Amino acid sequence: MSWRVEYTPYAWPAIVTTACLAVLAVYAWRRRSVPGALPFVALMICGIQWALGSGLELASGTLSGKIFWAGFQGAWHIPAATAGLWFALDYADLRRWLVRRNFVLAAVPPVLWLLLTLTNDIHHSLWSGFSLRGPVQLVYNSVAWILLGYAYSLGVTTVLVFAWLFWRSPLHRLPVGLCLCGQVAVRAAYGLRMAGALPDMPVDPVVLTFNFTAAMYALALFRFRLFNLIPIARGTVIDQMREGMLVLDTDRRIMDLNPAAERILGVSAARARGADVTGLMPGCGLGDGSEIELGTGGAIRHFAIHFSDLTDRRGHRVGTLILLDDVTAQKQAQAQLLEQQRALATHRERDRVARELHDTLGQVLGYLKMQAEVAQKFLDQDTPSEAKRRLARLAAAAQGAQTDVREYILAARTGVSAGANFLRTLQTYVQRFSEIYGIAARLDVSPELGEGAFEPMVEAQLLRIIQEALSNVRKHAQAAGVDVRIRAGGGNAEAVIQDDGIGFDPARLRSDGGQTYGLRVMSERANEVGGAVRVDSAPGAGTRVVVSVPLFRPRAASD
């Protein structure tokens, strides 16, 4: 074979293609650690060999040289198609298809094609002749057409992978769109040439499309950063997020979800896509920041839901992003903290009750002893009338003490205990107070004050304050009815105990008698939890006790 080379202007397109592809290969090689870069280098090398063979064929001065370089070009058809699909799968993050077994199987046809090309003069399995219409065209046999059909199917698959990535990932849309244009141009030109549908030309039309494809790849690489780490890192971060992420369309159908969301929902991405989100997450219709429970039995987990609108470049809403944040550990820590607070509140309440019993019932028992001694003295002095008067006082005091004891027992039985519902406990106490003492008592609580509105210490003190206020109504107000209303506002709750009794003049209260002791106890209880008590009353106008206490403010587990 003669290696004589002659100048021809028709070789310039192939030379330009070779140079452009070489620049792209070097650029990608310097970023070979980025997914997709290494197979892109392989694709460029295959394209360089193809374009170089085309240029040398056109410049060859002998027929044998042209035939040799035509075969050299053809040797890279299947390797180029294989490298193109490898590049598409790797860049589209479909690496699950690039396992070792598939990689070995995919390498068999290119290696077989290269071996048959090198030995074709011996067996003529690939081509048995050639045509000189324009560039040399090999006349392929049936075995070659089978392998070339396989190569073309790889090319079509590459186009489909890029089209899927273009539709699925707006972040990659511009660079992938350019790659898609280049791939479609090459596949269309190659298919038309192999089908004989193109007119005879002095230059291989497929090599001409290489220039267009190289320009598309150059734009994708240099202008739109095809191998920029930011988009790839974003995809990696989303896949490795601890929080579950779901993307919904405007009809609340699941369009995509990350692996964490798959684990949380217990469903595969393939099954979840296209499904209505409410079927997998019944509580997702709640507001932003709300919580839902997923799982059953001991495997129940708590998740906070966060919503964000997804918009296009024109600001039009195109879907919704949902983030699922596992707050189970925080909930458990919070429950443990509340349990500790409840135990502390119970302990303090026992100490306070002991002091109150000492200060109240202790004094009453001392008074009873004194009256009994005085009555005994008058009996010894044979003054029965005075003795009877003292005994009457003793009986009245004993009756009052019995009533107070019954009230303490009622209060103790309706105290806030572990796992008890505060508002239900309060409702039970108000109802029993009304039944026992014949005073129409009514409770009205605003709807926003549900379970967990107060810390355990606040619950304990607020319940005792209301009990003390109702006890004062029983003892002093001579009321027919009393209303207990609890409202929320500004981070605090306000409890109002309003009776229709005789009222009193607060200015005339003495610091050591009357109702002052009960009011002092209520104020002390409120101050312990950062609250306050105010009493409004006037003779004949009833009494209004206003209690302000803080609402529950969740704390982090580390606080």
Residue pairs with C-beta under 8 A, 6 or more apart in sequence:
1 62
1 64
1 65
1 68
2 61
2 62
2 64
2 65
3 60
3 65
4 60
4 61
4 62
4 65
5 56
5 59
5 60
5 61
6 59
6 60
6 61
7 59
8 58
8 59
10 58
10 202
10 203
11 55
11 56
11 58
11 59
13 203
13 207
13 208
13 211
14 51
14 52
14 54
14 55
14 58
14 203
14 204
14 207
15 55
16 211
17 47
17 51
17 207
17 210
17 211
17 214
18 48
18 51
18 52
18 55
20 211
20 214
20 215
20 218
21 44
21 47
21 48
21 51
21 210
21 214
22 44
22 48
23 218
24 40
24 44
24 214
24 217
24 218
24 221
25 40
25 41
25 44
25 45
25 48
27 221
27 222
28 37
28 38
28 40
28 41
28 44
28 221
28 227
29 37
29 41
31 37
31 227
32 38
32 41
34 227
34 229
34 232
35 90
35 91
35 93
35 95
35 232
36 87
36 90
36 91
36 226
36 227
37 227
38 90
39 83
39 86
39 87
39 90
39 91
40 87
40 91
40 227
42 79
42 83
42 86
42 87
43 80
43 83
43 84
43 86
43 87
45 83
46 76
46 79
46 80
46 83
47 76
47 80
47 210
47 213
47 214
49 72
49 73
49 75
49 76
50 73
50 76
50 77
50 80
50 206
50 207
50 210
51 207
51 210
53 69
53 70
53 72
53 73
53 76
54 69
54 73
54 135
54 203
54 204
54 207
56 65
56 69
56 72
57 65
57 66
57 69
57 70
57 72
57 73
57 135
57 136
58 135
58 202
58 203
60 66
60 68
60 69
66 136
67 130
67 136
69 136
70 130
70 135
70 136
70 137
70 138
71 117
71 120
71 127
71 138
73 204
74 117
74 126
74 127
74 138
75 113
75 114
75 117
75 118
77 113
77 148
77 151
78 109
78 110
78 113
78 147
78 148
78 150
78 151
78 154
79 110
79 113
79 114
80 151
81 151
81 152
81 154
81 155
81 158
82 106
82 107
82 109
82 110
82 151
82 154
84 154
84 155
84 158
84 183
85 106
85 154
85 155
85 157
85 158
85 161
86 98
86 106
87 158
88 157
88 158
88 161
88 162
88 165
89 95
89 97
89 98
89 161
90 98
91 165
91 226
92 161
92 162
92 164
92 165
93 235
94 161
109 147
109 150
109 151
112 147
113 126
113 147
116 123
116 125
116 126
116 143
117 126
120 126
120 127
124 141
125 141
125 143
125 144
126 138
126 140
126 141
126 143
126 144
126 147
127 138
127 139
127 140
127 141
127 144
128 139
128 141
129 138
129 139
130 136
130 137
130 138
130 139
131 137
131 138
131 139
133 200
134 200
134 201
134 202
134 203
134 204
135 201
135 202
135 203
135 204
140 148
148 194
152 187
152 190
152 191
152 194
155 183
155 186
155 187
155 190
156 187
158 183
159 180
159 183
159 184
159 187
162 176
162 179
162 180
162 183
163 180
165 172
165 176
166 172
166 173
166 176
166 177
166 180
168 256
169 176
169 235
171 231
171 234
172 231
174 220
174 224
175 220
175 221
175 224
175 225
175 226
176 220
178 216
178 217
178 219
178 220
178 224
179 216
179 217
179 220
179 226
181 216
182 212
182 213
182 214
182 215
182 216
182 217
183 213
185 209
185 212
185 213
185 216
186 206
186 209
186 210
186 213
188 209
189 198
189 205
189 206
189 208
189 209
190 206
192 198
192 205
193 204
193 205
193 206
198 205
217 226
220 226
221 227
225 231
238 245
238 258
239 258
239 259
241 258
241 260
242 260
242 326
243 260
243 323
243 324
243 325
243 326
244 257
244 258
244 260
244 261
244 263
244 264
244 265
244 303
244 322
244 323
244 324
245 257
245 258
245 260
245 261
245 321
245 322
245 323
245 324
246 254
246 256
246 257
246 261
246 277
246 321
246 322
246 324
247 254
247 255
247 256
247 257
247 310
247 319
247 320
247 321
247 322
248 254
248 255
248 277
248 319
248 320
248 321
248 322
249 255
249 318
249 319
250 317
250 318
250 319
252 276
252 277
252 278
252 320
253 274
253 275
253 276
253 277
254 272
254 273
254 274
254 275
254 276
254 277
254 280
255 273
255 274
255 319
256 269
256 273
257 265
257 269
257 272
257 273
260 324
261 272
261 324
262 268
262 269
262 272
264 294
264 301
264 303
264 324
264 326
265 272
265 280
265 281
265 294
267 280
272 280
277 284
277 322
278 284
278 285
281 292
281 294
281 305
282 292
283 290
283 291
283 292
283 293
283 305
284 292
284 305
284 322
286 292
286 305
288 305
288 306
288 307
289 304
289 305
289 306
290 304
290 305
291 302
291 303
291 304
291 305
291 327
292 302
292 303
292 305
293 300
293 301
293 302
293 303
294 300
294 301
294 303
295 301
301 326
301 328
302 326
302 327
302 328
302 331
303 324
303 325
303 326
303 327
303 328
304 324
304 325
304 327
305 322
305 323
305 324
305 325
306 322
306 323
306 325
307 320
307 321
307 322
308 320
308 321
308 323
309 317
309 319
309 320
309 321
310 317
310 318
310 319
310 320
310 321
311 317
311 318
312 318
329 557
330 556
330 557
333 557
334 554
334 555
334 557
337 555
337 557
338 455
338 456
339 418
341 455
341 456
341 457
342 416
342 417
342 418
342 456
342 460
343 418
344 456
344 457
345 416
345 456
345 457
345 459
345 460
345 461
346 415
346 417
346 460
348 457
348 460
349 415
349 460
349 464
352 464
352 525
353 408
353 412
356 521
357 408
359 517
360 404
360 517
361 401
361 404
361 405
364 397
364 400
364 401
364 404
365 401
367 397
368 394
368 397
368 398
368 401
371 390
371 391
371 393
371 394
371 397
372 394
374 390
375 387
375 390
375 391
375 394
376 387
378 384
378 386
378 387
378 390
379 387
406 436
407 467
407 471
407 474
410 429
410 432
410 433
410 436
411 429
411 464
411 467
414 425
414 426
414 428
414 429
414 432
414 463
415 425
415 460
415 463
416 422
416 425
416 456
416 459
416 460
416 463
421 451
422 451
422 453
422 454
422 459
422 463
423 445
423 449
423 450
423 451
425 463
426 443
426 463
426 466
426 484
427 443
429 463
429 466
429 467
430 441
430 442
430 443
430 470
430 484
431 441
433 439
433 441
433 470
433 474
434 440
434 441
437 474
439 473
439 474
439 479
439 480
439 481
439 482
440 480
440 481
440 482
441 470
441 481
441 482
441 483
441 484
442 481
442 482
442 483
442 484
443 484
443 485
443 486
444 483
444 484
444 485
444 486
445 485
445 486
446 486
446 487
446 488
448 488
449 486
449 487
449 488
449 493
452 552
453 488
453 493
453 551
453 552
454 462
454 493
454 549
454 551
454 552
455 529
455 550
455 552
457 528
457 529
458 529
458 531
458 549
458 550
458 552
461 525
461 526
461 528
461 529
461 531
461 549
462 493
462 495
462 529
462 531
462 547
462 549
464 525
465 495
465 522
465 525
465 526
465 533
465 547
466 484
466 495
466 497
466 547
468 518
468 521
468 522
468 525
469 497
469 518
469 522
469 545
469 547
470 482
470 484
470 497
471 518
472 515
472 518
472 519
472 543
473 479
473 482
473 497
473 499
473 501
473 543
476 501
476 504
476 514
476 515
477 499
477 501
477 502
477 503
477 542
477 543
478 501
478 502
479 499
479 500
479 501
479 502
479 542
480 500
480 501
481 499
481 500
482 497
482 498
482 499
482 500
483 496
483 497
483 498
483 499
484 495
484 496
484 497
485 495
485 496
485 498
486 493
486 494
486 495
486 496
487 493
487 494
487 496
488 494
488 551
491 550
491 551
491 553
492 531
492 548
492 549
492 550
492 551
493 548
493 549
493 550
493 551
494 546
494 547
494 548
495 546
495 547
495 548
495 549
496 544
496 545
496 546
496 547
497 544
497 545
497 547
498 542
498 543
498 544
498 545
499 542
499 543
500 542
501 542
501 543
502 539
502 540
502 542
503 537
503 538
503 539
503 540
503 541
503 542
503 543
504 515
504 537
504 538
504 539
504 543
505 537
505 538
505 539
506 535
506 537
509 515
509 516
509 519
510 516
519 533
519 535
522 533
522 545
522 547
523 532
523 533
526 532
526 533
526 547
526 548
526 549
529 549
529 550
530 549
530 550
531 547
531 548
531 549
531 550
532 547
532 548
533 545
533 546
533 547
533 548
534 545
534 546
534 548
535 543
535 544
535 545
535 546
536 543
536 544
536 545
536 546
537 543
537 544
